[in-house]
Amino acid sequence: MSLEQLRHLLSGVLDAVADTGAHNAEARRLLDDYRRVVVDAQAQAQPWLPAELGRAVEQLDANQARLDTVRDLLTSYQSRL
């Protein structure tokens, strides 16, 4: 594999990581919107929120941190090529 082929493939992976990050951010935004809708609908001092919502938000945040790390590592690798 030539250096140019490797750069091209790495660029494709970086694009895929960026797309995945964008989807993750959109999912996080939708969960935040859902949380607001549930809280507004209940209009209570202590609204009920499903436990899965908190876990989903935590997982999306963890996924985003991993994606950021992958992007940083790949970008660093790419710059050294």
DRENPATOR-823096 format. One record per residue: residue number from 1; residue in one letter; x, y, z of N, C-alpha, C in turn. Coordinates in Angstrom, 1 decimal, always signed. Last residue first. Layout:
<nodes>
{i->NUM | aa->A | neast->X | nnorth->Y | nup->Z | caeast->X | canorth->Y | caup->Z | ceast->X | cnorth->Y | cup->Z}
...
</nodes>
This chain:
<nodes>
{i->81 | aa->L | neast->+2.3 | nnorth->+11.4 | nup->+8.7 | caeast->+2.5 | canorth->+10.7 | caup->+7.4 | ceast->+3.2 | cnorth->+11.6 | cup->+6.4}
{i->80 | aa->R | neast->+1.6 | nnorth->+13.0 | nup->+10.8 | caeast->+3.0 | canorth->+12.4 | caup->+10.8 | ceast->+3.3 | cnorth->+11.7 | cup->+9.5}
{i->79 | aa->S | neast->-1.0 | nnorth->+13.5 | nup->+10.4 | caeast->-0.1 | canorth->+14.6 | caup->+10.3 | ceast->+1.4 | cnorth->+14.1 | cup->+10.3}
{i->78 | aa->Q | neast->-2.2 | nnorth->+11.0 | nup->+11.0 | caeast->-2.2 | canorth->+11.6 | caup->+9.6 | ceast->-1.2 | cnorth->+12.7 | cup->+9.4}
{i->77 | aa->Y | neast->-1.8 | nnorth->+10.9 | nup->+13.7 | caeast->-1.2 | canorth->+9.9 | caup->+12.8 | ceast->-1.1 | cnorth->+10.4 | cup->+11.4}
{i->76 | aa->S | neast->-3.5 | nnorth->+13.0 | nup->+14.5 | caeast->-2.1 | canorth->+13.0 | caup->+14.8 | ceast->-1.3 | cnorth->+12.1 | cup->+13.9}
{i->75 | aa->T | neast->-5.9 | nnorth->+12.0 | nup->+13.5 | caeast->-5.4 | canorth->+13.2 | caup->+13.0 | ceast->-3.9 | cnorth->+13.4 | cup->+13.3}
{i->74 | aa->L | neast->-6.2 | nnorth->+9.7 | nup->+15.1 | caeast->-6.1 | canorth->+9.6 | caup->+13.7 | ceast->-5.5 | cnorth->+10.8 | cup->+13.0}
{i->73 | aa->L | neast->-6.3 | nnorth->+10.9 | nup->+17.7 | caeast->-5.3 | canorth->+9.9 | caup->+17.4 | ceast->-5.1 | cnorth->+9.8 | cup->+15.9}
{i->72 | aa->D | neast->-8.7 | nnorth->+12.5 | nup->+17.4 | caeast->-7.4 | canorth->+13.1 | caup->+17.7 | ceast->-6.2 | cnorth->+12.2 | cup->+17.4}
{i->71 | aa->R | neast->-10.6 | nnorth->+10.5 | nup->+16.8 | caeast->-10.3 | canorth->+11.5 | caup->+15.8 | ceast->-9.0 | cnorth->+12.2 | cup->+16.1}
{i->70 | aa->V | neast->-10.5 | nnorth->+9.0 | nup->+19.2 | caeast->-10.1 | canorth->+8.4 | caup->+17.9 | ceast->-9.8 | cnorth->+9.4 | cup->+16.9}
{i->69 | aa->T | neast->-11.4 | nnorth->+11.0 | nup->+21.0 | caeast->-10.0 | canorth->+10.4 | caup->+21.2 | ceast->-9.6 | cnorth->+9.8 | cup->+19.9}
{i->68 | aa->D | neast->-13.9 | nnorth->+11.5 | nup->+20.0 | caeast->-13.0 | canorth->+12.6 | caup->+20.1 | ceast->-11.6 | cnorth->+12.0 | cup->+20.2}
{i->67 | aa->L | neast->-15.0 | nnorth->+8.9 | nup->+20.5 | caeast->-14.9 | canorth->+9.4 | caup->+19.1 | ceast->-13.9 | cnorth->+10.6 | cup->+19.0}
{i->66 | aa->R | neast->-15.0 | nnorth->+8.9 | nup->+23.3 | caeast->-14.2 | canorth->+8.0 | caup->+22.5 | ceast->-14.0 | cnorth->+8.4 | cup->+21.1}
{i->65 | aa->A | neast->-16.8 | nnorth->+11.0 | nup->+23.8 | caeast->-15.4 | canorth->+11.1 | caup->+24.3 | ceast->-14.5 | cnorth->+10.2 | cup->+23.5}
{i->64 | aa->Q | neast->-19.1 | nnorth->+9.9 | nup->+22.6 | caeast->-18.5 | canorth->+11.1 | caup->+22.1 | ceast->-17.1 | cnorth->+11.3 | cup->+22.5}
{i->63 | aa->N | neast->-19.6 | nnorth->+7.8 | nup->+24.4 | caeast->-19.3 | canorth->+7.5 | caup->+23.0 | ceast->-18.6 | cnorth->+8.7 | cup->+22.3}
{i->62 | aa->A | neast->-20.2 | nnorth->+9.2 | nup->+26.7 | caeast->-19.0 | canorth->+8.4 | caup->+26.7 | ceast->-18.6 | cnorth->+8.1 | cup->+25.2}
{i->61 | aa->D | neast->-22.5 | nnorth->+10.5 | nup->+25.8 | caeast->-21.4 | canorth->+11.3 | caup->+26.2 | ceast->-20.1 | cnorth->+10.5 | cup->+26.2}
{i->60 | aa->L | neast->-24.1 | nnorth->+8.2 | nup->+25.4 | caeast->-23.8 | canorth->+9.0 | caup->+24.3 | ceast->-22.6 | cnorth->+10.0 | cup->+24.6}
{i->59 | aa->Q | neast->-24.2 | nnorth->+7.2 | nup->+28.1 | caeast->-23.6 | canorth->+6.4 | caup->+27.0 | ceast->-23.2 | cnorth->+7.3 | cup->+25.8}
{i->58 | aa->E | neast->-25.6 | nnorth->+9.3 | nup->+29.3 | caeast->-24.2 | canorth->+9.0 | caup->+29.8 | ceast->-23.5 | cnorth->+8.2 | cup->+28.7}
{i->57 | aa->V | neast->-28.0 | nnorth->+9.1 | nup->+27.9 | caeast->-27.3 | canorth->+10.3 | caup->+27.8 | ceast->-25.8 | cnorth->+10.1 | cup->+28.2}
{i->56 | aa->A | neast->-28.8 | nnorth->+6.5 | nup->+28.8 | caeast->-28.6 | canorth->+6.8 | caup->+27.4 | ceast->-27.7 | cnorth->+8.0 | cup->+27.2}
{i->55 | aa->R | neast->-29.1 | nnorth->+6.9 | nup->+31.5 | caeast->-28.1 | canorth->+6.0 | caup->+31.0 | ceast->-27.8 | cnorth->+6.2 | cup->+29.6}
{i->54 | aa->G | neast->-31.3 | nnorth->+8.7 | nup->+31.5 | caeast->-30.0 | canorth->+9.1 | caup->+32.1 | ceast->-28.8 | cnorth->+8.2 | cup->+31.6}
{i->53 | aa->L | neast->-33.2 | nnorth->+7.0 | nup->+30.3 | caeast->-32.8 | canorth->+8.3 | caup->+29.7 | ceast->-31.4 | cnorth->+8.7 | cup->+30.2}
{i->52 | aa->E | neast->-33.7 | nnorth->+4.9 | nup->+32.0 | caeast->-33.0 | canorth->+4.6 | caup->+30.7 | ceast->-32.5 | cnorth->+5.9 | cup->+30.1}
{i->51 | aa->A | neast->-35.3 | nnorth->+5.9 | nup->+33.9 | caeast->-33.9 | canorth->+5.6 | caup->+34.3 | ceast->-33.0 | cnorth->+5.4 | cup->+33.0}
{i->50 | aa->P | neast->-37.6 | nnorth->+8.4 | nup->+32.9 | caeast->-37.2 | canorth->+7.0 | caup->+32.9 | ceast->-35.7 | cnorth->+6.9 | cup->+33.2}
{i->49 | aa->L | neast->-38.6 | nnorth->+10.8 | nup->+35.3 | caeast->-37.9 | canorth->+10.5 | caup->+34.0 | ceast->-37.5 | cnorth->+9.1 | cup->+34.1}
{i->48 | aa->W | neast->-41.0 | nnorth->+12.7 | nup->+36.8 | caeast->-40.5 | canorth->+11.3 | caup->+36.6 | ceast->-39.8 | cnorth->+11.3 | cup->+35.3}
{i->47 | aa->P | neast->-40.3 | nnorth->+15.8 | nup->+38.5 | caeast->-40.9 | canorth->+15.0 | caup->+37.4 | ceast->-40.3 | cnorth->+13.6 | cup->+37.3}
{i->46 | aa->Q | neast->-40.8 | nnorth->+17.5 | nup->+41.0 | caeast->-39.9 | canorth->+16.3 | caup->+40.8 | ceast->-40.5 | cnorth->+15.4 | cup->+39.7}
{i->45 | aa->A | neast->-42.6 | nnorth->+19.5 | nup->+40.6 | caeast->-41.3 | canorth->+19.8 | caup->+41.2 | ceast->-40.3 | cnorth->+18.7 | cup->+41.0}
{i->44 | aa->Q | neast->-44.1 | nnorth->+19.3 | nup->+37.4 | caeast->-44.0 | canorth->+19.0 | caup->+38.8 | ceast->-42.6 | cnorth->+19.5 | cup->+39.3}
{i->43 | aa->A | neast->-44.9 | nnorth->+19.1 | nup->+34.6 | caeast->-44.9 | canorth->+20.4 | caup->+35.4 | ceast->-45.0 | cnorth->+20.1 | cup->+36.9}
{i->42 | aa->Q | neast->-45.1 | nnorth->+17.2 | nup->+32.7 | caeast->-45.5 | canorth->+16.8 | caup->+34.0 | ceast->-45.6 | cnorth->+18.1 | cup->+34.9}
{i->41 | aa->A | neast->-44.3 | nnorth->+18.5 | nup->+30.4 | caeast->-45.6 | canorth->+17.9 | caup->+30.4 | ceast->-46.0 | cnorth->+17.6 | cup->+31.8}
{i->40 | aa->D | neast->-41.7 | nnorth->+19.3 | nup->+31.1 | caeast->-42.7 | canorth->+20.3 | caup->+30.8 | ceast->-44.1 | cnorth->+19.7 | cup->+30.9}
{i->39 | aa->V | neast->-40.5 | nnorth->+16.8 | nup->+31.2 | caeast->-40.5 | canorth->+17.7 | caup->+32.4 | ceast->-41.6 | cnorth->+18.7 | cup->+32.2}
{i->38 | aa->V | neast->-40.8 | nnorth->+15.9 | nup->+28.6 | caeast->-41.3 | canorth->+15.1 | caup->+29.7 | ceast->-41.5 | cnorth->+16.0 | cup->+30.9}
{i->37 | aa->V | neast->-39.5 | nnorth->+17.9 | nup->+27.1 | caeast->-40.9 | canorth->+17.6 | caup->+26.9 | ceast->-41.5 | cnorth->+16.9 | cup->+28.1}
{i->36 | aa->R | neast->-36.8 | nnorth->+17.6 | nup->+28.1 | caeast->-37.6 | canorth->+18.9 | caup->+28.3 | ceast->-39.1 | cnorth->+18.6 | cup->+28.1}
{i->35 | aa->R | neast->-36.2 | nnorth->+15.0 | nup->+27.2 | caeast->-36.2 | canorth->+15.3 | caup->+28.7 | ceast->-37.0 | cnorth->+16.6 | cup->+28.9}
{i->34 | aa->Y | neast->-36.3 | nnorth->+15.4 | nup->+24.5 | caeast->-37.3 | canorth->+14.5 | caup->+25.1 | ceast->-37.4 | cnorth->+14.8 | cup->+26.6}
{i->33 | aa->D | neast->-34.1 | nnorth->+17.1 | nup->+24.2 | caeast->-35.4 | canorth->+17.6 | caup->+23.8 | ceast->-36.5 | cnorth->+16.8 | cup->+24.5}
{i->32 | aa->D | neast->-32.1 | nnorth->+15.3 | nup->+24.9 | caeast->-32.3 | canorth->+16.5 | caup->+25.7 | ceast->-33.7 | cnorth->+17.1 | cup->+25.4}
{i->31 | aa->L | neast->-32.4 | nnorth->+13.5 | nup->+22.8 | caeast->-32.7 | canorth->+13.1 | caup->+24.2 | ceast->-32.9 | cnorth->+14.3 | cup->+25.1}
{i->30 | aa->L | neast->-31.6 | nnorth->+15.2 | nup->+20.7 | caeast->-33.0 | canorth->+14.6 | caup->+20.7 | ceast->-33.3 | cnorth->+14.1 | cup->+22.1}
{i->29 | aa->R | neast->-28.9 | nnorth->+15.6 | nup->+21.4 | caeast->-29.9 | canorth->+16.8 | caup->+21.3 | ceast->-31.3 | cnorth->+16.3 | cup->+21.4}
{i->28 | aa->R | neast->-28.0 | nnorth->+13.0 | nup->+21.1 | caeast->-27.9 | canorth->+13.7 | caup->+22.4 | ceast->-28.9 | cnorth->+14.9 | cup->+22.4}
{i->27 | aa->A | neast->-28.3 | nnorth->+12.7 | nup->+18.4 | caeast->-29.0 | canorth->+11.8 | caup->+19.3 | ceast->-29.1 | cnorth->+12.4 | cup->+20.7}
{i->26 | aa->E | neast->-26.5 | nnorth->+14.6 | nup->+17.5 | caeast->-28.0 | canorth->+14.7 | caup->+17.2 | ceast->-28.8 | cnorth->+13.9 | cup->+18.1}
{i->25 | aa->A | neast->-24.1 | nnorth->+13.5 | nup->+18.3 | caeast->-24.5 | canorth->+14.8 | caup->+18.8 | ceast->-26.0 | cnorth->+15.1 | cup->+18.6}
{i->24 | aa->N | neast->-24.1 | nnorth->+11.2 | nup->+16.8 | caeast->-24.1 | canorth->+11.1 | caup->+18.3 | ceast->-24.6 | cnorth->+12.4 | cup->+18.9}
{i->23 | aa->H | neast->-23.9 | nnorth->+12.3 | nup->+14.2 | caeast->-25.1 | canorth->+11.5 | caup->+14.6 | ceast->-25.2 | cnorth->+11.4 | cup->+16.1}
{i->22 | aa->A | neast->-21.4 | nnorth->+13.5 | nup->+14.5 | caeast->-22.5 | canorth->+14.3 | caup->+14.2 | ceast->-23.8 | cnorth->+13.6 | cup->+14.6}
{i->21 | aa->G | neast->-19.8 | nnorth->+11.2 | nup->+14.9 | caeast->-19.9 | canorth->+12.2 | caup->+15.9 | ceast->-21.1 | cnorth->+13.1 | cup->+15.7}
{i->20 | aa->T | neast->-20.1 | nnorth->+10.0 | nup->+12.4 | caeast->-20.6 | canorth->+9.3 | caup->+13.6 | ceast->-20.7 | cnorth->+10.3 | cup->+14.8}
{i->19 | aa->D | neast->-18.8 | nnorth->+11.9 | nup->+10.8 | caeast->-20.2 | canorth->+11.6 | caup->+10.6 | ceast->-20.8 | cnorth->+10.9 | cup->+11.9}
{i->18 | aa->A | neast->-16.2 | nnorth->+11.6 | nup->+11.9 | caeast->-16.9 | canorth->+12.9 | caup->+12.0 | ceast->-18.4 | cnorth->+12.7 | cup->+11.8}
{i->17 | aa->V | neast->-15.6 | nnorth->+9.0 | nup->+11.2 | caeast->-15.7 | canorth->+9.4 | caup->+12.6 | ceast->-16.4 | cnorth->+10.7 | cup->+12.8}
{i->16 | aa->A | neast->-15.7 | nnorth->+9.3 | nup->+8.4 | caeast->-16.7 | canorth->+8.4 | caup->+9.0 | ceast->-16.8 | cnorth->+8.7 | cup->+10.5}
{i->15 | aa->D | neast->-13.4 | nnorth->+11.0 | nup->+8.1 | caeast->-14.8 | canorth->+11.4 | caup->+7.7 | ceast->-15.9 | cnorth->+10.6 | cup->+8.3}
{i->14 | aa->L | neast->-11.5 | nnorth->+9.2 | nup->+9.0 | caeast->-11.7 | canorth->+10.5 | caup->+9.7 | ceast->-13.1 | cnorth->+11.0 | cup->+9.3}
{i->13 | aa->V | neast->-11.6 | nnorth->+7.3 | nup->+6.9 | caeast->-11.9 | canorth->+6.9 | caup->+8.3 | ceast->-12.3 | cnorth->+8.2 | cup->+9.1}
{i->12 | aa->G | neast->-10.8 | nnorth->+8.9 | nup->+4.8 | caeast->-12.1 | canorth->+8.3 | caup->+4.8 | ceast->-12.5 | cnorth->+7.9 | cup->+6.2}
{i->11 | aa->S | neast->-8.2 | nnorth->+9.4 | nup->+5.6 | caeast->-9.1 | canorth->+10.5 | caup->+5.4 | ceast->-10.5 | cnorth->+10.0 | cup->+5.4}
{i->10 | aa->L | neast->-7.1 | nnorth->+6.8 | nup->+5.4 | caeast->-7.2 | canorth->+7.5 | caup->+6.7 | ceast->-8.2 | cnorth->+8.7 | cup->+6.7}
{i->9 | aa->L | neast->-7.2 | nnorth->+6.4 | nup->+2.6 | caeast->-8.0 | canorth->+5.6 | caup->+3.5 | ceast->-8.2 | cnorth->+6.2 | cup->+4.9}
{i->8 | aa->H | neast->-5.4 | nnorth->+8.4 | nup->+1.9 | caeast->-6.7 | canorth->+8.4 | caup->+1.4 | ceast->-7.7 | cnorth->+7.6 | cup->+2.3}
{i->7 | aa->R | neast->-3.0 | nnorth->+7.5 | nup->+3.2 | caeast->-3.6 | canorth->+8.9 | caup->+3.5 | ceast->-5.1 | cnorth->+9.0 | cup->+3.0}
{i->6 | aa->L | neast->-2.7 | nnorth->+5.1 | nup->+1.8 | caeast->-2.9 | canorth->+5.1 | caup->+3.3 | ceast->-3.5 | cnorth->+6.4 | cup->+3.7}
{i->5 | aa->Q | neast->-2.2 | nnorth->+6.0 | nup->-0.8 | caeast->-3.4 | canorth->+5.2 | caup->-0.5 | ceast->-3.7 | cnorth->+5.2 | cup->+1.0}
{i->4 | aa->E | neast->+0.2 | nnorth->+7.4 | nup->-0.3 | caeast->-1.0 | canorth->+8.1 | caup->-0.8 | ceast->-2.3 | cnorth->+7.3 | cup->-0.5}
{i->3 | aa->L | neast->+1.9 | nnorth->+5.3 | nup->+0.4 | caeast->+1.6 | canorth->+6.3 | caup->+1.4 | ceast->+0.3 | cnorth->+7.1 | cup->+1.0}
{i->2 | aa->S | neast->+0.6 | nnorth->+2.1 | nup->-0.9 | caeast->+1.4 | canorth->+3.4 | caup->-1.0 | ceast->+1.0 | cnorth->+4.3 | cup->+0.1}
{i->1 | aa->M | neast->+0.9 | nnorth->-1.2 | nup->+0.0 | caeast->+0.0 | canorth->+0.0 | caup->+0.0 | ceast->+0.9 | cnorth->+1.2 | cup->+0.0}
</nodes>
